[in-house]
């Protein structure tokens, strides 16, 4: 499912217009992104948790020149961890 299909599904389930559903989906995505940028987690009970994890700096190999060692900088990675109810629904 891509974003357009998600907007259409939200519009159908909520009886919103597609335009209103797109505004709602975009607002949700923006709120999640803003919270993660601030360093907060977004916990949706029964669905899951959006959080960031720190990745340490490390060394890697350049795929075009396998002999060349490159430094990969430390970074933050956004992560989604599914909740129990969500996992159970998917595994039925």
N, C-alpha and C positions, 0 to 999 in steps of 0.2 A: 504494500500500500504506500503510495507516495502522498505528498502533502495535499494535492488536489483531491485525491480520493478520500483522504481523511476529512477534509473540509466538507465534501459532499456527504459523508457518513454522519458527521456531526450535525449538519443541516437537516438531514432526514430524521435523526433521532430526537432532535430538539424542536423541530418545526420552525427553525430559524431560516432566514434566507441564506443563500450561499455566501453572500457578502457579509452578513452578520456572523456566520459561522467562521469565516476566514478571520475576521477581527478577533473573535474569541480564541481561535487556535494560535494566532500570532501573539496575542496578549499572554497566553499561557507560556509559549516558548520564550518570550522576552523576559517574563518573570523568573522562569527557571534559570535562564542564562544570567540575569542580573544577580540572582542570589548566589550562584556559583562563583561569579566574578568577585563578589564581596567575601567569599570564603564560607558562606553558609551552606547547609544541606537543605534539600527539599524532600520532606518525608510525607508520602501519601499512604496512609495506613491501608493495608490490603492490596496496594498496587506496587509500591516500591520506593526506593530512595535514590535521588540524584545527588551525587557528591563529587568532590575532587580528591584526587590522590597525587601525592608528590612522587615524581620519578627522579631518581638520583642521576647525576652525571655519570656517563660511562663511555667506554671506547667501543667503536664499531669498525666495520670494514666497508670500504667504498666498493659497491658492487661492480663498478666499471673497471676498477683497478684493485683486485683482491689483495694485493700486497700492501696497499696503502691503509694505514690505521688512521681513523678520524675520531675526533672528540665529539660526543653527543652531549649537549648541554642539559642541565637539570630542567625539568618542566613540570607543569601541573596537567593532569589528564582528567577530563570529565568522565564519570563512571555512573552507570545505572545498575542498581542491585535490586532484582525483582523480589517482591514480598511473597510471603507464603501463600496467601489467597490467590495471587496472580499465577504463581507457579502451579498451584493445584488446578486452576481453571484451564491452563494450557495443557496440562498432562492428563486431562480426562479423556 
